[in-house]
Amino acid sequence: MLYLLPMLKSLSQQIKDKYQLGPASHITHIENLESIVKFGIKSHSEMKTEKLKYNDLSNSSVQHGRSQKIIPETGKNLHDYVPLFFGWKSPMLMGLQDKNEDIIYLRFLLDILNTPGTVISDGNARSNVTKFYLFEDIDDLSNLNPLAINAVRWGRDDEKKRQKQAEILIVEKILFSQVSGIICYSEKTKKLVMDILNKYAITKHVTVNTGWYFVP
């Protein structure tokens, strides 16, 4: 008699089942997409070393604070990593509502956690109370708060807001081939994305979802 072995679930599916998390996202300006297609998403340190130009959506004071942060578990600077976020509607986007048309989400399956040297944070990596963990297995995600990560409202709850911004930190760069899909604010932005992808004969799942943005 033949017995069929059950198919092993991917890490992404295991995390979805256990923690209701995923996929992860990286938020960037549409003007950066062609460079990302060619060279990947680079860390701040890598971009500075290679003198790459990019349209930075982040607040300069926030980036200065991140540039001063050392990850205790690895001894690396926070700017040595590419940041991904578990959640959606990041608090960062609240101050960028006038730029919704320019902002795209690059999506990644949580299998990316298996990248050697990956670190996860239990909240905003810049916060002094945030803790970091070198990812080893799925149980490391028990240090996160999925309810906060998936929340779209946090009001005046600063701790919930911090936990919502839990990060996945990938050393140096992420190849565009690892992007599983792209989310845009409008059909206009989607067309710009598709024009770039078609230029390089690349196929990706591109969708419009205004629900992922804060609407003025």
N, CA and C of each residue as an Amber inpcrd file, in Angstrom:
protein
   648
   0.8380000  -1.1930000   0.0000000   0.0000000   0.0000000   0.0000000
   0.8750000   1.2460000   0.0000000   0.5320000   2.1870000  -0.8370000
   1.3060000   3.4180000  -0.9100000   0.7160000   4.4660000   0.0180000
   1.5970000   5.1620000   0.7170000   1.1730000   6.2410000   1.5990000
   1.7050000   7.5570000   1.0490000   0.8420000   8.5290000   0.9210000
   1.2590000   9.8300000   0.4280000   1.6910000  10.7050000   1.5970000
   2.9180000  11.1890000   1.5470000   3.4060000  12.0650000   2.6020000
   2.7740000  13.4460000   2.4520000   2.3510000  14.0720000   3.5480000
   1.7670000  15.4160000   3.4510000   2.8000000  16.4180000   2.9630000
   2.3480000  17.3530000   2.1400000   3.2680000  18.3660000   1.6400000
   3.6920000  19.2780000   2.7800000   4.9890000  19.5670000   2.8360000
   5.4870000  20.4610000   3.8690000   5.0610000  21.8850000   3.5580000
   4.5710000  22.5750000   4.5560000   4.1570000  23.9530000   4.3680000
   5.3740000  24.8650000   4.3020000   5.2800000  25.9000000   3.4930000
   6.3460000  26.8910000   3.4250000   6.4110000  27.6440000   4.7400000
   7.5250000  28.3240000   4.9880000   7.6570000  29.1250000   6.1940000
   6.5730000  30.1990000   6.2210000   6.3120000  30.8110000   5.0660000
   5.2810000  31.8450000   4.9860000   3.9250000  31.3200000   5.4440000
   3.5650000  30.1190000   4.9920000   2.2660000  29.5500000   5.3570000
   2.2160000  29.1800000   6.8310000   3.3260000  28.6630000   7.3470000
   3.3870000  28.3320000   8.7710000   3.1690000  29.5810000   9.6310000
   3.8100000  30.6810000   9.2160000   3.6850000  31.9410000   9.9640000
   2.2590000  32.4810000   9.8540000   1.6700000  32.3680000   8.6710000
   0.2970000  32.8170000   8.4810000  -0.6520000  32.0260000   9.3780000
  -0.4530000  30.7350000   9.4290000  -1.3200000  29.8740000  10.2350000
  -1.1720000  30.1430000  11.7290000   0.0630000  30.3530000  12.1680000
   0.3250000  30.4610000  13.6080000   0.1620000  31.8710000  14.1440000
   0.5760000  32.8760000  13.3480000   0.6000000  34.2520000  13.8530000
  -0.2850000  35.2380000  13.0770000  -0.8860000  34.7860000  11.9810000
  -1.6890000  35.6660000  11.1240000  -0.8690000  36.8710000  10.6390000
   0.3570000  36.5950000  10.2150000   1.2460000  37.6270000   9.7040000
   1.6800000  37.3140000   8.2840000   1.9320000  38.3960000   7.5170000
   2.5210000  38.2380000   6.2030000   1.5650000  38.5840000   5.0760000
   2.1330000  38.8290000   3.8990000   3.5510000  38.9950000   3.5830000
   4.1350000  40.2760000   4.1930000   5.4230000  40.4970000   3.9170000
   6.1040000  41.7070000   4.3890000   6.1340000  42.7390000   3.2640000
   6.4120000  43.9870000   3.6380000   6.4140000  45.0650000   2.6460000
   7.6160000  45.9910000   2.8020000   7.9890000  46.5940000   1.6960000
   8.9620000  47.6900000   1.6930000   8.3080000  48.8290000   0.9410000
   8.2580000  50.0070000   1.5470000   7.6170000  51.1650000   0.9370000
   8.6730000  52.0270000   0.2580000   8.4110000  52.4220000  -0.9870000
   9.3800000  53.2530000  -1.7020000   8.6710000  54.1790000  -2.6860000
   9.4060000  55.1500000  -3.1980000   8.8860000  56.0850000  -4.1950000
   8.9360000  55.4290000  -5.5680000   7.9460000  55.6800000  -6.3900000
   7.8810000  55.1020000  -7.7260000   9.1350000  55.4290000  -8.5400000
   9.7480000  56.5830000  -8.2790000  10.9550000  56.9660000  -9.0270000
  12.1380000  56.0410000  -8.7370000  12.0660000  55.2800000  -7.6550000
  13.1600000  54.3680000  -7.3140000  13.0060000  52.9980000  -7.9620000
  11.8440000  52.7320000  -8.5480000  11.5540000  51.3680000  -8.9990000
  12.5220000  50.8620000 -10.0560000  12.8420000  51.6870000 -11.0460000
  13.7190000  51.1910000 -12.1150000  15.1000000  50.8410000 -11.5730000
  15.6170000  51.6470000 -10.6580000  16.9080000  51.3410000 -10.0430000
  16.8270000  50.0490000  -9.2330000  15.7030000  49.8610000  -8.5390000
  15.5210000  48.6450000  -7.7380000  15.4410000  47.4190000  -8.6390000
  14.7670000  47.5570000  -9.7790000  14.6920000  46.4520000 -10.7400000
  16.0900000  46.0340000 -11.1810000  16.9410000  47.0100000 -11.4140000
  18.2930000  46.7210000 -11.9230000  19.2780000  46.3000000 -10.8440000
  19.1970000  46.9550000  -9.6760000  20.2430000  46.7480000  -8.6660000
  19.7450000  46.1520000  -7.3480000  18.4360000  46.0220000  -7.2000000
  17.8870000  45.5250000  -5.9440000  17.6380000  46.6700000  -4.9680000
  17.0610000  46.3320000  -3.8360000  16.8650000  47.3200000  -2.7720000
  18.1230000  47.3160000  -1.9240000  18.7920000  48.4340000  -1.8530000
  20.0460000  48.5220000  -1.1130000  19.8170000  49.1640000   0.2590000
  20.6390000  48.7810000   1.2110000  20.6120000  49.4420000   2.5180000
  21.1370000  50.8620000   2.3700000  20.8800000  51.7090000   3.3590000
  21.3950000  53.0820000   3.3200000  22.9230000  53.0720000   3.1950000
  23.5640000  52.1830000   3.9200000  25.0340000  52.1180000   3.8780000
  25.5280000  51.7580000   2.4820000  24.8670000  50.7790000   1.8500000
  25.2590000  50.3700000   0.4990000  25.0390000  51.4920000  -0.5120000
  23.9020000  52.1800000  -0.3900000  23.6190000  53.2770000  -1.3270000
  24.6360000  54.4010000  -1.1810000  25.0240000  54.6630000   0.0620000
  26.0140000  55.7120000   0.3010000  27.3650000  55.3140000  -0.2750000
  27.7600000  54.0550000  -0.0830000  29.0350000  53.5670000  -0.5960000
  29.0720000  53.6050000  -2.1180000  27.9570000  53.2010000  -2.7420000
  27.8990000  53.1340000  -4.1980000  27.4270000  54.4420000  -4.8340000
  27.1530000  55.4440000  -3.9810000  26.7230000  56.7700000  -4.4340000
  25.5040000  56.6910000  -5.3570000  24.5310000  55.8600000  -4.9610000
  23.2990000  55.7160000  -5.7240000  22.3190000  56.8210000  -5.3440000
  21.6620000  57.3890000  -6.3280000  20.6670000  58.4190000  -6.0750000
  19.3010000  57.7620000  -5.9270000  18.4980000  58.2620000  -5.0070000
  17.1580000  57.7240000  -4.8240000  16.2780000  58.7870000  -4.1900000
  14.9940000  58.6240000  -4.3510000  14.0120000  59.5410000  -3.7730000
  13.6260000  58.9970000  -2.3990000  14.0810000  59.6650000  -1.3600000
  13.8960000  59.1980000   0.0130000  12.6080000  59.7580000   0.5970000
  11.6830000  58.8740000   0.9510000  10.4050000  59.2830000   1.5210000
  10.4900000  59.5620000   3.0150000  11.5630000  59.0990000   3.6390000
  11.6430000  59.1390000   5.0950000  12.0010000  60.5260000   5.6220000
  11.6870000  60.7320000   6.8860000  12.0130000  61.9600000   7.5900000
  13.5080000  61.9790000   7.9110000  14.1790000  63.0980000   7.6450000
  15.6300000  63.1690000   7.8310000  16.0410000  62.9570000   9.2890000
  15.2410000  63.4660000  10.2340000  15.5870000  63.2880000  11.6460000
  15.4210000  61.8320000  12.0630000  14.4200000  61.1660000  11.4790000
  14.2230000  59.7350000  11.7540000  15.4180000  58.9450000  11.2380000
  15.8490000  59.2580000  10.0190000  16.9910000  58.5380000   9.4530000
  18.2730000  58.8190000  10.2240000  18.4110000  60.0280000  10.7410000
  19.5960000  60.3140000  11.5670000  19.5890000  59.4360000  12.8060000
  18.4230000  59.3000000  13.4330000  18.3170000  58.4420000  14.6080000
  18.6300000  56.9970000  14.2790000  18.1480000  56.5200000  13.1530000
  18.4230000  55.1390000  12.7540000  19.9030000  54.9410000  12.4470000
  20.5420000  55.9760000  11.9350000  21.9680000  55.8640000  11.5970000
  22.8470000  55.7150000  12.8350000  22.2990000  56.0730000  13.9920000
  23.0620000  55.9790000  15.2460000  22.8170000  54.6550000  15.9770000
  21.9240000  53.8380000  15.4210000  21.4950000  52.6180000  16.1210000
  22.3660000  51.4210000  15.7540000  22.8910000  50.7580000  16.7780000
  23.6600000  49.5290000  16.5880000  22.8190000  48.3560000  17.0680000
  22.7320000  47.2880000  16.2580000  21.9800000  46.0930000  16.6350000
  22.8590000  45.2520000  17.5690000  22.5020000  45.1300000  18.8440000
  23.3530000  44.4200000  19.8170000  23.6830000  42.9910000  19.3950000
  22.7270000  42.3000000  18.7510000  22.9200000  40.8860000  18.4080000
  23.9360000  40.6710000  17.2860000  24.2240000  41.7010000  16.4910000
  25.1300000  41.5240000  15.3590000  26.2810000  42.5270000  15.3430000
  26.1330000  43.6410000  16.0650000  27.1510000  44.6840000  16.0480000
  27.0960000  45.5520000  14.8070000  26.0900000  45.3270000  13.9590000
  25.9510000  46.1160000  12.7400000  25.0800000  47.3480000  12.9880000
  25.2990000  48.3700000  12.1720000  24.4790000  49.5640000  12.2170000
  23.1270000  49.2830000  11.5680000  22.0790000  49.9180000  12.0640000
  20.7460000  49.7290000  11.4920000  20.7210000  50.0780000  10.0100000
  21.5530000  51.0320000   9.5960000  21.6040000  51.4190000   8.1920000
  22.3260000  50.3920000   7.3140000  22.8430000  49.3230000   7.9270000
  23.4450000  48.2400000   7.1490000  22.3870000  47.2480000   6.6590000
  21.1320000  47.4960000   7.0440000  20.0440000  46.5780000   6.7090000
  18.9900000  47.2470000   5.8240000  18.3270000  46.4290000   5.0180000
  17.1280000  46.8610000   4.2990000  15.9380000  46.5380000   5.1990000
  15.1220000  47.5320000   5.5390000  13.9830000  47.2810000   6.4240000
  12.7220000  46.8570000   5.6750000  12.0850000  45.8120000   6.1780000
  10.7700000  45.4040000   5.7200000   9.8240000  45.4870000   6.9130000
   8.5320000  45.6290000   6.6300000   7.5450000  45.7220000   7.6890000
   6.5350000  44.5940000   7.5720000   6.1360000  44.0480000   8.7290000
   5.1490000  42.9710000   8.7380000   3.7560000  43.4870000   8.3930000
   3.4410000  44.7060000   8.8300000   2.0840000  45.2100000   8.7320000
   1.8170000  46.0410000   7.4920000   0.7300000  46.7960000   7.5570000
   0.3230000  47.6680000   6.4650000  -0.1650000  48.9700000   7.0820000
  -0.3980000  49.9760000   6.2660000  -0.7640000  51.2950000   6.7730000
   0.1860000  51.7310000   7.8820000   1.4590000  51.7160000   7.5710000
   2.4710000  52.1350000   8.5360000   2.2270000  53.5740000   8.9770000
   2.4380000  53.8750000  10.2750000   2.2990000  55.2510000  10.7500000
   3.0980000  56.2570000   9.9250000   4.1900000  55.7860000   9.3320000
   5.0180000  56.6480000   8.4810000   4.1880000  57.2730000   7.3520000
   3.2050000  56.5200000   6.8520000   2.4180000  56.9820000   5.7140000
   1.4330000  58.0890000   6.0710000   1.1500000  58.2500000   7.3520000
   0.1870000  59.2690000   7.7500000   0.6350000  60.6690000   7.3350000
   1.9380000  60.8940000   7.3790000   2.4680000  62.2020000   7.0140000
   2.7890000  62.3370000   5.5410000   2.4350000  61.3030000   4.7610000
   2.7620000  61.3150000   3.3280000   1.5250000  61.1930000   2.4540000
   0.3810000  61.5770000   2.9950000  -0.8680000  61.4120000   2.2500000
  -0.8920000  62.1870000   0.9430000  -0.1380000  63.2720000   0.8760000
  -0.0910000  64.0530000  -0.3650000   0.7750000  63.3850000  -1.4270000
   1.4470000  62.2790000  -1.0350000   2.3320000  61.5710000  -1.9650000
   1.8260000  60.1690000  -2.2930000   0.5680000  59.8880000  -1.9860000
   0.0260000  58.5470000  -2.2130000   0.2620000  58.0400000  -3.6300000
   0.0940000  58.9150000  -4.6120000   0.2680000  58.5180000  -6.0150000
   1.7000000  58.0620000  -6.3150000   2.6420000  58.5470000  -5.5200000
   4.0600000  58.2520000  -5.7740000   4.5800000  57.0440000  -4.9900000
   3.7820000  56.5590000  -4.0290000   4.2610000  55.5200000  -3.1190000
   3.7840000  54.1390000  -3.5530000   4.6980000  53.1910000  -3.5740000
   4.3410000  51.8040000  -3.8860000   4.8320000  50.8790000  -2.7740000
   4.0920000  49.7910000  -2.6020000   4.4940000  48.7310000  -1.6890000
   5.1360000  47.6070000  -2.5020000   6.3430000  47.2140000  -2.1450000
   6.9620000  46.0150000  -2.7050000   6.7150000  44.9050000  -1.6950000
   6.1400000  43.7880000  -2.1370000   5.7020000  42.7350000  -1.2290000
   6.6410000  41.5340000  -1.2700000   6.8210000  40.9030000  -0.1150000
   7.7400000  39.7690000   0.0080000   7.1130000  38.6600000   0.8440000
   7.2130000  37.4300000   0.3630000   6.7890000  36.2940000   1.1680000
   7.7080000  36.1900000   2.3830000   7.1590000  35.7230000   3.5020000
   7.9610000  35.6710000   4.7230000   9.0210000  34.5740000   4.7190000
   9.1150000  33.8270000   3.6260000  10.2460000  32.9110000   3.4550000
  11.5630000  33.6860000   3.4520000  11.4770000  34.9910000   3.1940000
  12.6840000  35.8270000   3.1730000  13.3660000  35.8610000   4.5350000
  12.6360000  35.4820000   5.5800000  13.2400000  35.4130000   6.9170000
  14.3810000  34.4050000   6.9750000  14.3910000  33.4570000   6.0550000
  15.4640000  32.4570000   6.0260000  16.7710000  33.0020000   5.4610000
  16.7770000  34.2550000   5.0100000  18.0140000  34.8690000   4.5250000
  19.0300000  34.9280000   5.6690000  20.2420000  34.4010000   5.4730000
  21.2380000  34.4010000   6.5490000  21.4700000  35.7920000   7.1340000
  21.5230000  35.8580000   8.4600000  21.8020000  37.1150000   9.1400000
  20.6010000  37.9990000   9.3710000  19.3960000  37.4980000   9.0380000
  18.1890000  38.3150000   9.1920000  17.8680000  38.5570000  10.6660000
  17.4990000  39.8000000  10.9680000  17.1390000  40.2160000  12.3220000
  15.6920000  40.6850000  12.3120000  14.9510000  40.3920000  13.3780000
  13.6040000  40.9430000  13.5230000  13.5830000  41.8360000  14.7590000
  12.7380000  42.8540000  14.7170000  12.5680000  43.7350000  15.8700000
  11.1290000  43.6290000  16.3490000  10.9120000  43.8280000  17.6430000
   9.5520000  43.7030000  18.1740000   8.7900000  45.0270000  18.0930000
   9.3540000  45.9890000  17.3670000   8.7070000  47.2810000  17.1890000
   9.5810000  48.1730000  16.3260000   9.2620000  49.4460000  16.3010000
  10.0470000  50.4180000  15.5510000  11.5230000  50.3070000  15.9350000
  12.3650000  50.0370000  14.9530000  13.7740000  49.7590000  15.2340000
  14.5180000  50.9510000  15.8320000  13.9900000  52.1410000  15.6500000
  14.6650000  53.3210000  16.1880000  14.3950000  53.5200000  17.6800000
  13.3230000  52.9160000  18.1800000  12.9240000  53.1080000  19.5750000
  13.9410000  52.5080000  20.5420000  14.1820000  53.2000000  21.6420000
  15.1400000  52.7280000  22.6420000  14.6550000  51.5030000  23.4100000
  13.3540000  51.2370000  23.3820000  12.8330000  50.0830000  24.1250000
  12.6380000  48.8590000  23.2330000  12.8370000  49.0200000  21.9390000
  12.6690000  47.8950000  21.0060000  13.7790000  46.8660000  21.2000000
  13.3830000  45.5930000  21.1310000  14.3340000  44.4880000  21.2560000
  14.5160000  43.8160000  19.8980000  15.7170000  43.2790000  19.6780000
  16.0760000  42.6520000  18.4130000  16.3790000  41.1710000  18.6200000
  16.0850000  40.3800000  17.5710000  16.3040000  38.9360000  17.6410000
  16.8770000  38.4570000  16.3120000  17.9640000  37.7240000  16.3740000
  18.5090000  37.0930000  15.1700000  17.5760000  35.9420000  14.8200000
  16.9460000  36.0150000  13.6480000  15.9290000  35.0160000  13.3160000
  16.5500000  33.6360000  13.1300000  16.0100000  32.6630000  13.8610000
  16.4580000  31.2790000  13.7590000  15.3250000  30.3330000  13.3930000
  14.1520000  30.5480000  13.9670000  13.0030000  29.7190000  13.5970000
  11.7150000  30.4580000  13.9040000  10.6120000  29.8590000  13.5330000
   9.3030000  30.4910000  13.6150000   8.9450000  30.9280000  15.0320000
   9.4680000  30.2410000  16.0340000   9.1480000  30.5860000  17.4150000
   9.6660000  31.9680000  17.8050000  10.6580000  32.4770000  17.0690000
  11.1760000  33.8220000  17.3630000  10.0930000  34.8890000  17.1740000
   9.0900000  34.5910000  16.3490000   8.0240000  35.5600000  16.0880000
   7.0500000  35.6790000  17.2550000   7.1890000  34.8230000  18.2540000
   6.3390000  34.9300000  19.4470000   6.6690000  36.2030000  20.2280000
   7.7910000  36.8420000  19.8990000   8.1770000  38.0980000  20.5490000
   7.4270000  39.2990000  19.9750000   6.6670000  39.0950000  18.9010000
   5.9390000  40.1810000  18.2610000   4.4790000  40.2020000  18.7250000
   3.7950000  41.3010000  18.4320000   2.3860000  41.4480000  18.7720000
   1.5750000  41.5530000  17.4800000   1.0590000  40.4250000  16.9700000
   0.3280000  40.4400000  15.7030000  -0.8920000  41.3590000  15.7030000
  -1.5690000  41.4780000  16.8430000  -2.7480000  42.3430000  16.9020000
  -2.3630000  43.8010000  16.6460000  -1.2420000  44.2170000  17.2150000
  -0.7610000  45.5830000  16.9900000  -0.2770000  45.7410000  15.5480000
   0.4440000  44.7600000  15.0420000   0.9870000  44.8280000  13.6850000
  -0.1240000  44.9630000  12.6510000  -1.2170000  44.2530000  12.8500000
  -2.3110000  44.2620000  11.8890000  -3.3270000  45.3800000  12.1350000
  -3.1180000  46.1570000  13.1880000  -4.0560000  47.2390000  13.5170000
  -3.9430000  48.3810000  12.5090000  -5.0530000  49.0650000  12.2870000
  -5.0410000  50.2510000  11.4320000  -5.2980000  51.5160000  12.2530000
  -5.6050000  51.3340000  13.5380000  -5.7830000  52.4630000  14.4440000
  -5.0210000  52.1810000  15.7310000  -4.3640000  53.2010000  16.2300000
  -3.6390000  53.0550000  17.4910000  -3.8630000  54.2520000  18.4100000
  -4.5750000  55.2570000  17.8960000  -4.9360000  56.4080000  18.7150000
  -3.7430000  57.0280000  19.4090000  -3.8570000  57.1660000  20.7120000
  -2.7710000  57.7510000  21.4970000  -1.9450000  56.6870000  22.2090000
  -2.0720000  55.4570000  21.7570000  -1.3520000  54.3420000  22.3740000
   0.0370000  54.2290000  21.7330000   1.0140000  54.8700000  22.3430000
   2.3620000  54.9010000  21.7660000   2.9980000  53.5180000  21.7190000
   2.6950000  52.6680000  22.6890000   3.2870000  51.3290000  22.7010000
   2.7050000  50.4770000  21.5730000   1.4260000  50.5780000  21.3450000
   0.7940000  49.8480000  20.2400000   1.3610000  50.3360000  18.9130000
   1.5580000  51.6380000  18.8020000   2.1350000  52.2230000  17.5940000
   3.5530000  51.7120000  17.3760000   4.3380000  51.6170000  18.4540000
   5.7080000  51.0970000  18.3400000   5.6920000  49.6490000  17.8870000
   4.8390000  48.8270000  18.5040000   4.7790000  47.4060000  18.1760000
   4.2820000  47.1720000  16.7510000   3.3850000  48.0400000  16.2890000
   2.8740000  47.9060000  14.9220000   4.0030000  47.9590000  13.9060000
   5.0420000  48.7180000  14.2100000   6.1350000  48.9480000  13.2650000
   7.2750000  47.9460000  13.4020000   6.9540000  46.7300000  13.8450000
   7.9530000  45.6630000  13.9140000   8.5960000  45.4810000  12.5390000
   9.8930000  45.2030000  12.5340000  10.6370000  45.1720000  11.2750000
  11.3450000  43.8420000  11.0300000  11.5660000  43.5740000   9.7590000
  12.4570000  42.5070000   9.3070000  13.6550000  43.2070000   8.6960000
  14.8370000  42.8980000   9.1590000  16.0460000  43.5760000   8.7000000
  16.9300000  42.6010000   7.9250000  17.0940000  42.8840000   6.6290000
  17.8800000  42.0360000   5.7360000  19.2180000  42.7170000   5.4500000
  20.3040000  42.0100000   5.6400000  21.6330000  42.5970000   5.4730000
  21.8980000  43.0300000   4.0270000  22.3300000  44.2770000   3.8740000
  22.8580000  44.8670000   2.6400000  21.8590000  45.0890000   1.5030000
  21.2270000  44.0190000   0.9700000  20.3280000  44.2510000  -0.1600000
  19.3740000  43.0810000  -0.3700000  18.3130000  43.3850000  -1.1200000
  17.3400000  42.3740000  -1.5150000  17.1790000  42.4620000  -3.0290000
  17.2670000  41.3510000  -3.7130000  17.1120000  41.3310000  -5.1610000
  15.6530000  41.5420000  -5.5530000  15.4320000  42.1950000  -6.6800000
  14.0640000  42.4310000  -7.1340000  13.3510000  41.1230000  -7.4640000
  14.1110000  40.1080000  -7.8080000  13.5030000  38.8040000  -8.1110000
  12.7510000  38.2360000  -6.9120000  13.0710000  38.7230000  -5.7170000
  12.4030000  38.2370000  -4.5080000  11.0680000  38.9400000  -4.2430000
  10.7820000  39.9950000  -4.9850000   9.5040000  40.6970000  -4.8370000
   8.3870000  39.7990000  -5.3530000   7.3620000  39.5940000  -4.5350000
   6.2450000  38.7350000  -4.9460000   5.1160000  39.5150000  -5.5980000
   5.0570000  40.8200000  -5.3350000   4.0050000  41.6380000  -5.9150000
   4.1760000  43.0950000  -5.5550000   3.3760000  43.9420000  -6.1650000
   3.4520000  45.3800000  -5.9400000   2.0360000  45.9350000  -5.7580000
   1.8650000  46.8100000  -4.7690000   0.5800000  47.4670000  -4.5300000
   0.7260000  48.9570000  -4.8010000  -0.2400000  49.5200000  -5.5200000
  -0.2340000  50.9310000  -5.8960000  -1.5010000  51.6180000  -5.3870000
  -1.4590000  52.9350000  -5.3690000  -2.6050000  53.7200000  -4.9160000
  -3.6530000  53.9030000  -6.0140000  -3.2100000  53.9550000  -7.2650000
  -4.1440000  54.2620000  -8.3490000  -3.7550000  53.5400000  -9.6350000
  -4.7030000  53.5670000 -10.5920000  -4.4300000  52.9830000 -11.9060000
  -3.3160000  53.7540000 -12.6140000  -3.2370000  55.0460000 -12.3470000
  -2.1830000  55.8700000 -12.9410000  -0.8040000  55.3720000 -12.5000000
  -0.6590000  55.1180000 -11.1940000   0.6160000  54.6190000 -10.6770000
   0.8840000  53.2120000 -11.1950000  -0.1590000  52.3970000 -11.2540000
   0.0060000  51.0270000 -11.7600000   0.5470000  51.0390000 -13.1790000
   0.0590000  51.9560000 -14.0030000   0.5520000  52.0300000 -15.3800000
   2.0440000  52.3550000 -15.4120000   2.4840000  53.2670000 -14.5560000
   3.9090000  53.6010000 -14.4910000   4.7310000  52.3820000 -14.0880000
   4.2050000  51.6250000 -13.1160000   4.8870000  50.4090000 -12.6720000
   4.9590000  49.4040000 -13.8160000   3.8400000  49.1850000 -14.4990000
   3.8030000  48.2070000 -15.5810000   4.7260000  48.6090000 -16.7270000
   4.8190000  49.8990000 -17.0030000   5.7180000  50.3660000 -18.0700000
   7.1690000  49.9910000 -17.7600000   7.5610000  50.1400000 -16.4920000
   8.9300000  49.7980000 -16.0860000   9.1470000  48.2900000 -16.1570000
   8.1920000  47.5270000 -15.6450000   8.3270000  46.0670000 -15.6730000
   8.3760000  45.5480000 -17.1040000   7.5270000  46.0930000 -17.9660000
   7.5100000  45.6490000 -19.3650000   8.8160000  45.9990000 -20.0730000
   9.4080000  47.1170000 -19.6950000  10.6810000  47.5350000 -20.2930000
  11.7560000  46.4780000 -20.0740000  11.6920000  45.7890000 -18.9180000
  12.6870000  44.7720000 -18.6040000  12.1190000  43.3600000 -18.7210000
  10.9610000  43.2520000 -19.3690000  10.3270000  41.9470000 -19.6050000
  10.1420000  41.1680000 -18.2970000   9.6910000  41.8640000 -17.2700000
   9.4870000  41.2580000 -15.9590000   7.9910000  41.1450000 -15.6790000
   7.6000000  40.0040000 -15.1500000   6.2050000  39.7870000 -14.7850000
   6.0680000  39.7490000 -13.2690000   5.2360000  40.6150000 -12.7430000
   4.9270000  40.6460000 -11.3130000   3.4310000  40.9120000 -11.1530000
   2.8880000  40.4770000 -10.0260000   1.4850000  40.7460000  -9.7200000
   1.3720000  42.1700000  -9.1950000   0.7120000  43.0500000  -9.9580000
   0.5860000  44.4590000  -9.6000000  -0.8920000  44.7760000  -9.3900000
  -1.2350000  45.3100000  -8.2350000  -2.6340000  45.6110000  -7.9260000
  -2.7950000  47.0410000  -7.4130000  -4.0030000  47.5380000  -7.5230000
  -4.3770000  48.8410000  -6.9590000  -5.1990000  48.5840000  -5.7100000
  -4.8080000  49.2010000  -4.5920000  -5.5530000  49.0240000  -3.3460000
  -5.4170000  50.2830000  -2.5010000  -6.3820000  51.1810000  -2.6280000
  -6.3240000  52.4400000  -1.8720000  -6.4660000  52.2090000  -0.3800000
  -6.9880000  51.0430000   0.0050000  -7.1540000  50.7260000   1.4170000
  -5.8480000  50.5910000   2.1660000  -4.7480000  50.4910000   1.4440000
  -3.4340000  50.3750000   2.0850000  -2.8120000  51.7400000   2.3690000
  -3.5340000  52.7910000   2.0280000  -3.0220000  54.1490000   2.1790000
  -3.9540000  54.9510000   3.0860000  -3.3980000  56.0130000   3.6720000
  -4.2130000  56.9630000   4.4190000  -4.7240000  57.9980000   3.4180000
  -6.0250000  58.1220000   3.3200000  -6.6210000  59.0070000   2.3290000
  -6.8920000  60.3780000   2.9410000  -6.4260000  61.4580000   2.2950000
  -6.6340000  62.8230000   2.8270000  -8.1150000  63.1350000   3.0250000
